[in-house]
């Protein structure tokens, strides 16, 4: 009886490289056509379910990326990157866990999601995250909407703000204010507020903003380069301890 051929040996890439990193990001967050949203904005139970579904869907996408990329017959993710993808999945999975009556601290969840997104989809291109947060407590539903808002902004910056391997920084801050709290996400990429279009990311952000009762302002960064988005959340969407 002939000997069976040997199983292929795993050959992991030393690094996915800047181009492959962009391709991985497109797999994780594919572009959607611009135009009117197929789903009406709702701040009631239906949209709450949509937000939970969005978080769980992102968790599944990150885990699928890790599982496929580390398969012995492919191995186009390093073991380290596969572990990072699984950690990102766990962060989104926790975000998608329903805590209907709980009060949560937003800063840790925000840091986990943002840092892992930039590490996984920006590090080979020299993109770094600068995250500064204060403890801000919110009802679980509002906390989820806030972190998903930040997630969408960071994903869009990674996808559209940087080409090649020029690198740069995405700065995120969450702080209490006299009227509530403010999330600021800014990048030094190639876009600007004048080029900001109403794509799917903008629609999602507007939906999350309505759920938070928030005011969303978009402006260009210093020298007209990059995009800065400010989300002002009123005090009535914070937990009593953060008001």
C-alpha positions in Angstrom: 0.0 0.0 0.0 1.4 3.4 -1.1 2.3 5.8 1.6 0.0 8.7 2.0 1.5 12.1 0.9 2.7 14.1 3.9 0.4 16.8 5.2 1.4 20.3 4.2 3.6 22.1 6.7 2.3 25.4 8.0 4.2 28.3 6.5 3.2 31.4 8.3 3.9 34.8 6.8 6.4 36.9 8.8 4.1 39.8 8.2 1.0 40.4 6.0 2.6 43.6 4.6 0.8 46.9 4.1 -1.1 45.8 1.0 -2.3 42.5 2.5 -3.4 44.4 5.6 -5.7 46.6 3.5 -7.1 43.5 1.8 -7.8 41.9 5.2 -9.6 45.1 6.3 -11.7 44.9 3.2 -12.7 41.4 4.0 -13.6 42.4 7.6 -15.5 45.6 6.6 -16.4 45.5 2.9 -17.6 48.7 1.3 -21.3 49.2 0.9 -22.9 51.3 -1.9 -23.8 54.8 -0.9 -27.5 55.8 -1.0 -30.5 55.9 1.2 -30.4 53.4 4.0 -32.7 50.4 3.5 -33.4 50.4 7.3 -35.3 53.3 8.9 -33.7 55.0 11.9 -35.3 53.8 15.1 -34.4 54.4 18.7 -36.9 51.8 20.0 -36.6 48.1 20.6 -36.0 47.3 16.9 -32.9 49.5 16.6 -31.7 48.2 20.0 -31.8 44.7 18.5 -30.0 46.0 15.4 -27.2 47.3 17.5 -26.7 44.0 19.3 -26.8 42.2 16.0 -24.1 44.6 14.6 -21.8 43.9 17.5 -22.3 40.2 17.3 -21.8 40.2 13.5 -18.4 42.1 13.9 -17.4 39.5 16.5 -18.2 36.6 14.1 -16.3 38.4 11.2 -13.2 38.8 13.3 -13.3 35.2 14.5 -13.8 33.9 10.9 -10.9 36.0 9.8 -8.7 34.4 12.5 -9.9 30.9 11.7 -9.5 31.1 8.0 -6.2 33.0 8.1 -4.6 30.5 10.4 -5.8 27.4 8.6 -2.7 25.1 7.9 -3.4 25.1 4.1 -3.4 29.0 4.0 -1.5 30.5 6.9 -1.6 34.0 5.6 -2.0 35.3 9.1 0.9 35.1 11.6 -0.1 33.3 14.9 0.2 36.7 16.6 -2.3 38.3 14.2 -4.7 35.4 14.4 -4.6 35.8 18.2 -5.2 39.5 17.8 -8.2 38.8 15.5 -9.7 36.4 18.1 -9.1 39.1 20.9 -11.0 41.6 18.7 -13.8 39.1 18.3 -14.0 38.7 22.0 -14.2 42.4 22.5 -17.1 42.7 20.0 -18.8 39.6 21.5 -18.8 41.2 24.9 -20.2 44.4 23.3 -23.0 42.3 21.8 -23.9 40.7 25.1 -27.3 42.0 26.2 -27.3 43.6 29.7 -30.8 45.3 29.6 -30.7 46.8 33.1 -26.9 47.1 33.6 -24.8 50.2 34.0 -21.4 49.8 32.2 -18.1 51.8 32.1 -17.5 52.7 28.5 -13.7 53.4 28.7 -12.4 49.9 28.9 -14.6 48.5 26.1 -13.8 51.4 23.9 -10.0 51.0 24.5 -10.2 47.2 23.7 -12.1 47.7 20.4 -10.1 50.6 19.2 -6.6 49.4 20.1 -7.3 46.0 18.6 -8.7 47.4 15.3 -5.7 49.6 14.8 -3.2 46.9 15.8 -4.8 44.3 13.4 -5.5 46.6 10.4 -3.0 49.4 10.7 0.2 48.4 12.4 2.0 47.3 9.2 1.1 50.6 7.6 2.5 52.5 10.5 -0.8 53.6 11.8 -1.1 54.1 15.6 -3.9 54.7 18.0 -3.7 57.4 20.7 -6.5 56.8 23.2 -7.3 59.0 26.2 -10.4 58.2 28.2 -12.0 59.2 31.4 -14.4 56.9 33.3 -17.8 57.4 31.8 -20.7 55.2 33.0 -23.7 54.6 30.8 -26.7 52.3 30.6 -25.6 49.2 28.6 -27.6 50.2 25.5 -26.1 53.7 25.3 -22.6 52.3 26.0 -23.0 49.9 23.1 -24.1 52.6 20.8 -21.2 54.8 21.8 -18.5 52.1 21.3 -20.0 51.0 18.0 -19.9 54.7 16.9 -16.2 54.9 17.7 -15.7 51.5 16.0 -17.3 52.7 12.7 -15.2 55.9 12.7 -11.9 54.0 13.3 -12.8 51.5 10.6 -13.5 54.3 8.1 -10.3 56.1 9.0 -8.3 52.9 8.5 -10.0 52.2 5.1 -10.1 55.6 3.6 -7.7 57.9 5.4 -4.4 56.2 4.6 -2.9 54.8 1.4 0.4 53.0 1.0 2.6 52.9 4.0 2.6 56.6 4.9 1.4 55.9 8.4 -0.2 58.3 10.9 -2.2 58.5 14.0 -5.9 58.1 14.9 -6.6 59.9 18.1 -9.6 59.0 20.3 -10.7 60.7 23.4 -13.7 60.2 25.7 -14.3 62.8 28.5 -17.0 64.1 30.7 -18.2 67.7 30.0 -20.4 70.2 31.7 -23.4 69.0 29.7 -22.7 65.2 29.5 -19.8 63.6 27.7 -18.0 63.9 24.4 -16.3 61.3 22.2 -13.8 62.8 19.7 -12.2 60.7 16.9 -9.7 62.4 14.7 -7.2 61.2 12.1 -4.3 62.8 10.2 -5.1 60.9 7.0 -5.9 62.1 3.5 -9.5 62.9 3.9 -11.2 66.0 5.2 -14.7 67.1 6.2 -15.3 68.5 2.7 -14.8 65.0 1.3 -17.0 63.2 3.8 -19.8 61.5 1.9 -23.0 59.9 3.2 -21.9 56.3 2.9 -23.0 53.4 5.0 -20.5 54.4 7.8 -22.2 57.8 8.0 -25.6 56.3 8.0 -24.7 54.0 10.9 -23.1 56.8 12.8 -26.2 58.9 12.4 -28.4 56.0 13.6 -26.1 55.5 16.7 -26.2 59.3 17.3 -30.0 59.3 17.3 -30.0 56.4 19.7 -27.7 58.5 22.0 -29.6 61.8 21.5 -26.2 63.1 20.5 -25.0 66.0 18.4 -22.5 65.0 15.8 -20.1 67.5 14.3 -17.6 66.8 11.5 -14.6 69.1 10.8 -11.3 68.9 9.0 -8.1 68.4 11.0 -5.3 70.9 11.4 -4.3 72.4 8.0 -7.4 71.0 6.4 -6.0 67.5 6.5 -7.7 64.5 8.1 -11.2 64.3 9.7 -12.3 65.1 13.2 -15.7 63.8 14.4 -17.1 65.1 17.7 -20.1 63.3 19.3 -21.7 65.2 22.2 -23.8 63.0 24.4 -26.3 64.7 26.7 -26.3 64.0 30.5 -29.6 62.1 30.4 -27.9 59.3 28.5 -25.2 58.8 31.2 -25.5 56.9 34.4 -26.1 59.0 37.5 -22.5 58.5 38.6 -21.2 60.2 35.5 -23.6 63.2 35.4 
